[in-house]
Amino acid sequence: MIQNQRIYLVGAHSTGKTTLARWVRDTYGLPMISEVARGVLAEMEARLDALRSDVGLVDRYQKEVFVRQLEAEQRMEAGFVSDRAFCNLAYAAHHSTILSEIASDPRLAVYMESVRSGLVFFVRPHRDLLADDGVRAGVEWDEVVRIDGMVKLLLEMFAVPYIPLESLSMQERVRAIQRVLDLAGLDPLGSERGGNGRAAVHGNGNGNGHRSAELAPQPRRENGAGVGH
């Protein structure tokens, strides 16, 4: 049975949101929304380096990412986990000229009301998580911090309740999410309420927990940093 809860992992790029969203998907059996920005980029047949210099292209890209995220969530009949929500608006503020257009779109107010009724985890950045995997438009600490600050501004501006995940340790992040989802009444796959069917979280020498290889420290493959993710 699909559990009826909307779970969002929001924040800047290179923070591990997709990894955590996959863990929620695999542990709780929720469908996952991801790769929205990457899919838009592929359909536009655009390269990331072109988005750095073509403002018109960036505007179309950011607007389409916003619309696609709304559509992807509307297709879900019950609960889901997403490695983004309104995050691309933080990138639009820095790299495009359409933020005022999106802000005046009546769909934004409706969408933010929907986000407020879900569970929102705000994943904070750490230098040790930065990795350039050849997909992002560059991974620079200053840029990550700017986007992190803009995401926080949007959370506060729209009065979205959120749970911050600030620890570098993946084990501690997973434990925090696990506890919140327990309190929300979600059951891990293969367990009854109060059972011990949760996926194992193992620790390594650095205190970074992982569930099998998927939560092991690895290059983060999130979408479109610097131009919208």
Buried (B, 14 or more C-beta within 10 A) or exposed (E): EEBEBBBBBBBBBBBBBBBBBBBBBBBBBBBBBBBBBBBBBEEBEBEBEBBBEBEEBBBBBBBBBBBBBBEBBEEBEEBBBBBBBBBBBBBBBBBBEBBEBBEEBEEBEEBBEBBBEBBBBBBBBBEEBBBEEEBBBEBBEEBBBBBBEBBBEBBEEBEBEBEBBEBBBBBBBBBBBBEBBBEEEBBBEEEEEEEEEBBEBEEEEEEBBBBEEEBBBEBBBBBBBBBBB
